[in-house]
């Protein structure tokens, strides 16, 4: 039996988005997709060990856009534009 591939779509983060993500990760903020099924994902947000899951389901590509929107939000909230 082969492993079923899951297509989460293609998303290329910008340089700024990658820097915001790195700042968040370096400061205890981790954001990741959590599969509901092979076509929809929740978003998990963990801040200093405390995890929350989004109440919404996201489709492919949209999940990555939202993850990077969350990174931007938390960077602007706590990072004070340090990059």
MARBA-3410 file (N, C-alpha, C, O; in Angstrom, 1 decimal):
83
0.8,-1.2,0.0,0.0,0.0,0.0,0.9,1.2,0.0,1.8,1.4,0.8 ~ 0.6,2.2,-0.9,1.4,3.4,-1.0,0.9,4.4,0.0,-0.3,4.4,0.4 ~ 1.7,5.4,0.2,1.3,6.5,1.1,0.6,7.5,0.3,1.1,7.9,-0.8 ~ -0.5,8.0,0.7,-1.3,9.0,0.0,-0.6,10.4,0.2,-0.4,10.8,1.3 ~ -0.3,11.0,-0.9,0.3,12.4,-0.8,-0.8,13.4,-0.5,-1.9,13.3,-1.0
-0.4,14.4,0.3,-1.3,15.4,0.6,-0.8,16.7,0.0,0.3,17.1,0.1 ~ -1.7,17.3,-0.8,-1.3,18.6,-1.5,-1.8,19.8,-0.7,-3.0,20.1,-0.6 ~ -0.8,20.5,-0.1,-1.1,21.7,0.7,-0.9,22.9,-0.1,-1.0,24.0,0.4 ~ -0.7,22.8,-1.4,-0.5,23.9,-2.3,0.9,24.5,-2.2,1.7,24.1,-1.4 ~ 1.2,25.4,-3.1,2.5,26.0,-3.2,2.4,27.5,-2.7,1.5,28.2,-3.2
3.3,27.8,-1.8,3.3,29.2,-1.3,4.8,29.6,-1.1,5.5,28.9,-0.4 ~ 5.2,30.7,-1.7,6.6,31.2,-1.5,6.5,32.4,-0.6,6.1,33.5,-1.1 ~ 7.1,32.3,0.6,7.1,33.4,1.5,8.1,34.5,1.0,9.1,34.1,0.4 ~ 7.8,35.7,1.2,8.7,36.8,0.9,9.8,36.8,1.9,9.8,36.2,3.0 ~ 10.8,37.6,1.6,12.0,37.8,2.6,11.5,38.3,3.9,11.9,37.9,5.0
10.6,39.3,3.9,10.0,39.9,5.1,9.2,38.9,5.9,9.3,38.8,7.1 ~ 8.4,38.1,5.2,7.6,37.1,5.8,8.5,36.1,6.5,8.2,35.6,7.6 ~ 9.6,35.7,5.9,10.5,34.7,6.5,11.2,35.3,7.7,11.4,34.6,8.7 ~ 11.5,36.6,7.6,12.2,37.2,8.8,11.2,37.4,10.0,11.6,37.2,11.1 ~ 9.9,37.7,9.7,8.9,37.7,10.7,8.7,36.4,11.3,8.6,36.2,12.6
8.7,35.3,10.5,8.5,34.0,11.0,9.7,33.6,11.9,9.5,33.1,13.0 ~ 10.9,33.9,11.5,12.1,33.6,12.2,12.1,34.3,13.6,12.5,33.8,14.6 ~ 11.7,35.6,13.5,11.7,36.4,14.8,10.7,35.7,15.8,11.0,35.5,16.9 ~ 9.5,35.3,15.3,8.5,34.7,16.1,9.1,33.4,16.7,9.0,33.1,17.9 ~ 9.7,32.5,15.9,10.2,31.3,16.3,11.3,31.5,17.4,11.3,30.7,18.3
12.1,32.4,17.1,13.2,32.7,18.1,12.7,33.3,19.4,13.4,33.3,20.4 ~ 11.4,33.7,19.4,10.8,34.3,20.6,9.7,33.5,21.2,8.8,34.0,21.8 ~ 9.7,32.2,20.9,8.7,31.3,21.5,7.3,31.3,20.9,6.4,30.8,21.5 ~ 7.2,31.8,19.6,5.9,31.8,18.9,6.0,30.9,17.7,6.7,31.2,16.8 ~ 5.3,29.8,17.8,5.3,28.8,16.7,3.9,28.6,16.1,3.0,28.4,16.9
3.8,28.6,14.8,2.5,28.5,14.1,2.6,27.4,13.1,3.6,27.4,12.3 ~ 1.7,26.5,13.1,1.8,25.4,12.1,0.4,24.9,11.8,-0.6,25.1,12.5 ~ 0.3,24.2,10.6,-1.0,23.6,10.2,-1.3,22.3,10.9,-0.3,21.6,11.3 ~ -2.5,22.0,11.2,-2.9,20.8,11.8,-4.0,20.2,10.9,-5.1,20.8,10.7 ~ -3.8,19.0,10.4,-4.7,18.4,9.4,-6.1,18.0,10.0,-6.1,17.3,11.0
-7.1,18.5,9.4,-8.5,18.0,9.8,-8.8,16.8,8.9,-9.4,15.8,9.3 ~ -8.4,16.9,7.6,-8.5,15.8,6.7,-7.5,16.1,5.6,-6.6,17.0,5.8 ~ -7.5,15.5,4.5,-6.5,15.7,3.4,-6.7,16.9,2.6,-5.9,17.3,1.7 ~ -7.8,17.7,2.9,-8.1,18.9,2.1,-8.2,20.1,2.9,-8.3,21.2,2.4 ~ -8.3,20.0,4.3,-8.5,21.1,5.1,-7.6,21.1,6.4,-7.3,20.0,6.9
-7.2,22.2,6.9,-6.4,22.3,8.0,-6.8,23.4,9.0,-7.4,24.4,8.6 ~ -6.6,23.1,10.2,-6.7,24.1,11.3,-5.3,24.8,11.4,-4.3,24.3,10.8 ~ -5.2,25.9,12.1,-3.9,26.4,12.4,-3.6,26.4,13.9,-4.4,26.9,14.7 ~ -2.5,25.8,14.3,-2.1,25.8,15.7,-1.2,26.9,16.0,-0.2,27.1,15.2 ~ -1.4,27.6,17.1,-0.5,28.7,17.5,0.0,28.4,18.9,-0.8,28.3,19.8
1.3,28.3,19.0,1.9,28.0,20.3,2.8,29.2,20.8,3.7,29.5,20.1 ~ 2.4,29.7,21.9,3.2,30.9,22.4,3.7,30.5,23.8,3.0,30.3,24.7 ~ 5.1,30.3,23.9,5.7,30.0,25.1,5.1,28.7,25.8,4.9,28.7,27.0 ~ 4.8,27.7,24.9,4.3,26.4,25.4,2.8,26.3,25.6,2.3,25.2,25.8 ~ 2.1,27.4,25.4,0.7,27.4,25.4,0.1,27.3,24.0,0.3,28.2,23.2
-0.7,26.3,23.7,-1.2,26.0,22.4,-2.6,26.3,22.2,-3.4,26.0,23.1 ~ -3.0,27.0,21.1,-4.4,27.2,20.8,-4.6,26.8,19.3,-3.7,26.9,18.5 ~ -5.8,26.4,19.0,-6.1,26.0,17.6,-7.2,26.9,17.1,-8.2,27.2,17.8 ~ -7.0,27.3,15.8,-8.0,28.2,15.2,-9.3,27.4,15.1,-9.4,26.2,15.0 ~ -10.4,28.2,15.2,-11.7,27.6,15.1,-12.1,27.3,13.6,-13.1,26.7,13.3
-11.3,27.9,12.7,-11.6,27.9,11.2,-10.8,26.8,10.5,-9.7,26.5,10.9 ~ -11.4,26.3,9.4,-10.7,25.4,8.6,-10.2,26.1,7.3,-10.9,27.0,6.8 ~ -9.0,25.8,6.9,-8.4,26.5,5.7,-8.1,25.4,4.6,-7.8,24.3,4.9 ~ -8.3,25.9,3.4,-7.9,25.0,2.2,-6.5,25.2,1.9,-5.8,26.0,2.5 ~ -6.0,24.4,0.9,-4.6,24.5,0.5,-4.3,25.9,0.0,-5.2,26.6,-0.4
-3.1,26.3,0.1,-2.5,27.6,-0.1,-3.0,28.6,0.9,-2.3,29.3,1.5 ~ -4.4,28.7,1.1,-5.0,29.6,2.1,-4.4,29.4,3.4,-4.1,30.3,4.2 ~ -4.1,28.1,3.8,-3.5,27.8,5.1,-2.2,28.5,5.3,-1.9,29.0,6.4 ~ -1.3,28.5,4.2,0.0,29.1,4.3,-0.1,30.6,4.4,0.6,31.3,5.2 ~ -1.0,31.2,3.6,-1.3,32.7,3.7,-1.7,33.1,5.1,-1.2,34.1,5.6
-2.6,32.3,5.7,-3.0,32.7,7.0,-1.9,32.5,8.1,-1.8,33.3,9.0 ~ -1.1,31.4,7.9,0.0,31.2,8.9,0.9,32.4,8.8,1.3,32.9,9.9 ~ 1.3,32.9,7.7,2.2,34.0,7.6,1.5,35.3,8.0,2.2,36.2,8.5 ~ 0.1,35.4,7.9,-0.6,36.6,8.4,-0.5,36.6,10.0,-0.3,37.6,10.6 ~ -0.6,35.4,10.6,-0.4,35.3,12.0,1.0,35.6,12.4,1.2,36.4,13.4
2.0,35.2,11.7,3.4,35.5,12.1,3.5,37.0,12.0,4.1,37.6,12.9 ~ 3.0,37.7,11.0,3.0,39.1,10.8,2.3,39.8,12.0,2.9,40.8,12.6 ~ 1.2,39.3,12.4,0.4,39.9,13.5,1.2,39.8,14.8,1.4,40.9,15.5 ~ 1.8,38.7,15.1,2.5,38.5,16.4,3.8,39.3,16.3,4.3,39.8,17.3 ~ 4.5,39.4,15.2,5.7,40.1,15.0,5.4,41.6,15.3,6.1,42.3,16.0
4.3,42.1,14.7,4.0,43.5,14.9,3.6,43.8,16.3,3.8,44.9,16.9 ~ 2.9,42.8,16.9,2.4,43.0,18.3,3.6,43.0,19.3,3.6,43.9,20.2 ~ 4.5,42.1,19.2,5.6,41.9,20.1,7.0,42.3,19.7,7.8,42.7,20.5 ~ 7.2,42.3,18.4,8.5,42.6,17.8,8.9,44.0,17.7,10.1,44.3,17.6 ~ 7.9,44.9,17.7,8.2,46.3,17.6,9.1,46.7,16.4,9.9,47.5,16.5
8.8,45.9,15.3,9.5,46.2,14.0,11.0,46.2,14.2,11.7,47.1,13.8 ~ 11.5,45.1,14.7,13.0,45.0,15.0,13.7,44.5,13.7,15.0,44.5,13.8 ~ 13.1,44.2,12.6,13.8,43.8,11.4,13.7,44.9,10.4,14.3,44.7,9.3
END
